[in-house]
């Protein structure tokens, strides 16, 4: 699967670890930055991630910041992005099964690397259930 990953400075180490792990799992990874520990603004990287998820360049996105909250908010500004903030595997799986999430967000200050990998595994392996959930997902991009 082709996956894009972006973070802010607070999640730089977790991003690097997850990039390496995803590649080991056989995925193609687009690291959208940042690549230095200098302070950056999470919206810039959330928007960059949202753009490649929305245009289909990648199949899924991974958004990381200190809490996961800010970068998920910025990614979700794009109506084609459904970014779920998760901290454990059940939420990650349900975000896919019920909400067809195409992006996952986690907080590096709140989620350790083993838990982040477990969340990513659930997120990447769980299919969207469709059916009754589809009309709800459609409303996320087209609220009228």
Secondary structure, 3 states (H helix, E strand, C coil): CEEEEEECHHHHHHHHHHHHHHHHCCCEEEECCCCCCCCCCHHHHHHHHHHHHHCCCCCEEEEEECCCHHHHHHHCCCCCCCEEECCCHHHHHHHHHCCCCCEEEEECCCCCHHHHHHHHHHHHHCCCCCCHHHHHHHHHHCCC
